[in-house]
């Protein structure tokens, strides 16, 4: 059972420069909320309350302004600094003391997920003793991502990082579930040609041990990588369309916590005072009136 989650919110954000020269990408607004709210909401929807957020060196105080360790979400937040980008598996090396002897989830800080059955699917996959789980989603441009090749029984045959001529359209998304061996395996990885530890290399260790399972975001679900300016604004437009059509907010952290029974109406009132007079506060008021 996974009870701990890591959000990797470091990186240089070079694909969105010069916007990210002064501000961490995860603190930029994705429609009406900071980007960091979206991966955090994924962990909260999966009932994971113990969370480590890894940020760039020197940016801790900025993140604490919007998500303090002692917050009103009914969850426990810790922070750690990443001195420089060293690849996704570095999150487990940095988070060794946080993980201890537990299984752990990793969500990338710049990924957006949406889907009616997503919460159910996440919770279903939290329960396992050993191995790893990846979540796949079909894309039109798989050469931009890590790609999984499956057989008819949905067993993973091969994983490739950004293949030039992919014969599969199943991209590896930014949600990963790992057993406690992930720290040990990450430490054994060698840097690739670009000088980073690669998540595909880590996943291939589990695959070789026949301990890697593929799950799917599901048809009708959405996975958007907000790594560049176009994709970032596509995701923002998607959220705007859904929220304005349905009248419901995506990644409203207080709503998730309230529905899970982690906070009361008083904590929501505190959040309203914290955010001030804005549309987000007006939405929070509808939850308690």
C-alpha positions in Angstrom: 0.0 0.0 0.0 1.4 3.4 -1.0 1.0 6.1 1.6 3.8 8.4 0.5 4.2 10.5 -2.6 6.8 12.7 -4.2 6.3 15.6 -6.5 9.4 16.5 -8.5 9.0 20.3 -9.0 12.6 21.2 -9.8 14.2 21.5 -13.2 15.3 24.6 -15.2 12.2 25.0 -17.3 14.4 25.8 -20.3 11.7 25.0 -22.8 9.6 27.8 -21.4 12.4 30.4 -21.1 12.5 33.3 -20.6 9.3 33.0 -18.6 10.9 30.6 -16.2 14.1 32.6 -15.6 12.6 34.3 -12.6 9.8 32.0 -11.6 9.7 28.2 -11.1 7.4 26.7 -13.8 5.3 24.9 -11.1 4.3 28.3 -9.6 3.1 29.7 -12.9 -0.7 29.9 -13.3 -2.3 27.0 -15.2 -5.6 28.7 -15.9 -6.7 29.8 -12.4 -4.3 27.9 -10.1 -0.6 27.4 -9.7 0.6 24.4 -11.7 1.8 22.7 -8.6 -1.9 22.3 -7.5 -2.6 19.8 -10.2 0.0 17.1 -9.4 -0.7 17.6 -5.7 -4.4 17.0 -6.4 -3.5 13.7 -8.0 -1.8 12.4 -4.9 -4.7 13.7 -2.7 -7.3 12.0 -4.9 -5.3 8.8 -4.4 -5.6 9.3 -0.6 -1.9 9.9 -0.2 -1.4 12.4 2.6 2.3 12.3 3.3 4.0 14.3 0.5 7.5 15.4 -0.3 7.9 18.3 -2.8 11.4 18.6 -4.4 12.2 22.1 -5.6 15.2 23.9 -7.0 17.8 25.2 -4.6 16.8 28.6 -3.3 13.1 28.3 -4.1 11.8 26.8 -0.8 10.4 30.0 0.6 8.5 30.8 -2.6 6.7 27.4 -2.5 6.0 27.8 1.2 4.0 31.0 0.5 1.4 29.0 -1.3 1.8 25.5 0.3 3.3 25.8 3.8 4.3 22.6 5.6 1.7 23.3 8.3 -1.3 23.9 6.0 -5.0 23.6 6.2 -5.4 20.7 3.7 -5.3 17.9 6.3 -2.1 16.6 4.7 1.6 16.6 5.7 4.0 18.4 3.3 7.7 18.3 3.4 10.3 20.0 1.1 13.7 19.1 -0.2 16.0 20.9 -2.5 17.6 19.6 -5.7 21.0 21.3 -6.3 20.7 20.8 -10.0 18.6 18.7 -12.4 19.9 15.1 -12.4 17.0 13.2 -13.9 13.7 11.8 -12.5 15.3 8.9 -10.5 17.2 11.5 -8.5 14.0 12.2 -6.7 14.3 8.9 -4.9 17.9 9.5 -3.9 17.0 12.9 -2.5 13.9 11.5 -0.9 15.6 8.4 0.7 14.9 9.6 4.3 11.4 10.5 3.4 10.7 7.1 1.8 12.3 5.0 4.6 10.9 1.5 4.2 7.7 2.4 2.4 6.5 2.1 -1.2 6.2 5.5 -2.9 4.4 7.3 -5.7 6.1 9.9 -8.0 4.2 12.6 -9.9 6.0 15.0 -12.2 5.3 18.6 -11.3 4.6 19.7 -14.8 2.1 17.0 -15.8 -1.7 17.4 -16.0 -4.1 14.5 -15.6 -7.9 14.4 -15.9 -10.4 11.6 -16.2 -13.7 10.4 -14.7 -12.2 7.0 -13.7 -8.7 8.3 -12.8 -9.2 8.4 -9.1 -10.6 4.8 -9.0 -7.7 3.6 -11.2 -5.1 5.2 -9.0 -6.5 3.8 -5.7 -6.8 0.3 -7.3 -3.0 0.3 -8.1 -1.8 1.6 -4.8 -2.1 -1.9 -3.3 0.9 -4.0 -4.1 3.9 -5.4 -2.2 6.7 -5.3 -4.8 7.4 -4.1 -8.3 6.4 -0.9 -10.1 3.4 0.5 -12.0 3.4 2.9 -14.9 0.5 4.7 -16.5 0.3 4.8 -20.2 -1.7 7.0 -22.6 -1.9 7.1 -26.4 -0.5 10.2 -28.1 -0.1 11.5 -31.6 3.6 12.3 -31.2 5.2 9.4 -29.3 8.7 10.3 -30.4 8.6 13.1 -27.8 8.2 10.7 -24.9 9.2 7.4 -23.3 7.3 4.8 -25.3 6.0 1.3 -24.1 5.6 -1.7 -26.4 3.0 -4.2 -25.2 1.8 -7.6 -26.3 -1.8 -8.6 -26.7 -1.9 -9.5 -23.0 -0.8 -6.0 -22.1 2.6 -7.2 -20.9 5.4 -4.7 -21.4 7.8 -6.0 -24.0 10.1 -3.0 -24.4 10.5 0.6 -23.2 12.3 3.2 -25.3 13.1 6.8 -24.6 12.1 9.2 -27.4 12.5 6.7 -30.3 13.0 8.3 -33.8 10.5 6.0 -35.5 8.1 4.6 -32.7 5.9 1.7 -33.6 3.8 2.3 -30.5 1.8 5.3 -29.6 1.6 4.5 -25.9 3.5 7.2 -23.9 4.8 6.7 -20.4 3.0 9.4 -18.4 4.3 11.3 -15.3 2.7 9.0 -12.6 4.8 6.2 -11.3 4.3 3.8 -8.4 7.3 2.0 -6.9 8.2 -0.4 -4.2 10.9 0.3 -1.6 13.7 -1.1 -3.9 13.5 2.1 -6.0 16.1 3.9 -3.8 18.6 1.1 -4.2 18.0 0.8 -7.9 18.2 4.5 -8.5 21.6 4.7 -6.8 22.9 2.1 -9.2 22.0 4.0 -12.3 24.6 5.7 -14.4 24.1 9.0 -16.1 23.1 9.0 -19.8 24.8 11.0 -22.5 22.9 14.1 -21.5 24.3 13.8 -18.0 21.1 12.7 -16.2 19.7 9.6 -14.6 16.9 8.2 -16.9 13.5 7.0 -15.7 13.4 4.5 -18.5 16.6 2.9 -17.2 15.1 2.6 -13.8 11.9 1.1 -15.2 13.9 -1.4 -17.3 15.5 -2.7 -14.1 12.0 -3.6 -12.8 11.1 -5.0 -16.3 14.1 -7.3 -16.3 12.9 -8.7 -12.9 9.4 -9.1 -14.4 8.1 -6.7 -11.8 6.8 -3.9 -14.0 3.1 -3.5 -14.7 1.3 -1.2 -17.2 -1.9 0.6 -16.4 -3.8 3.1 -18.5 -5.2 6.6 -18.0 -8.2 5.3 -19.9 -10.2 6.5 -22.9 -11.9 9.8 -22.2 -9.1 10.7 -19.8 -6.5 13.4 -20.5 -2.8 13.6 -20.0 -1.0 16.8 -20.9 2.7 17.6 -20.6 3.1 21.3 -19.9 6.8 21.3 -20.7 6.7 23.9 -23.5 4.7 27.1 -24.0 2.2 25.7 -26.6 1.4 22.6 -24.5 1.1 24.8 -21.4 -1.5 27.0 -22.9 -3.3 24.1 -24.5 -3.7 22.6 -21.0 -4.8 26.0 -19.6 -7.5 26.3 -22.4 -8.6 22.7 -21.7 -9.1 23.5 -18.0 -10.9 26.7 -18.8 -13.3 24.9 -21.1 -14.1 22.1 -18.6 -14.5 24.4 -15.6 -16.6 27.0 -17.3 -18.9 24.3 -18.9 -19.4 22.2 -15.7 -19.1 24.9 -13.0 -16.7 22.6 -11.1 -13.1 23.2 -10.4 -10.3 20.8 -11.4 -7.6 20.4 -8.7 -9.4 22.4 -6.0 -7.3 21.1 -3.1 -9.7 22.2 -0.4 -12.6 20.5 -2.1 -10.7 17.2 -2.3 -9.6 17.4 1.3 -13.2 18.3 2.4 -14.7 15.4 0.5 -12.1 13.1 2.0 -13.1 14.2 5.5 -9.6 15.6 6.1 -10.8 19.2 6.9 -13.9 20.9 8.1 -15.8 24.0 7.0 -13.6 26.1 9.4 -10.4 25.2 7.4 -12.2 26.2 4.2 -13.1 29.5 5.7 -9.4 30.0 6.6 -8.5 29.3 3.0 -11.0 31.9 1.8 -9.4 34.4 4.1 -5.9 33.4 2.8 -6.7 33.6 -0.9 -8.8 36.8 -0.6 -11.5 38.1 -2.9 -11.0 36.0 -6.0 -13.0 33.4 -8.1 -11.2 30.6 -6.3 -12.5 31.8 -2.9 -16.0 32.3 -4.4 -15.9 28.7 -5.4 -14.8 27.6 -1.9 -17.8 29.5 -0.5 -20.2 27.3 -2.6 -18.7 24.2 -0.8 -19.8 25.4 2.6 -23.0 27.3 1.9 
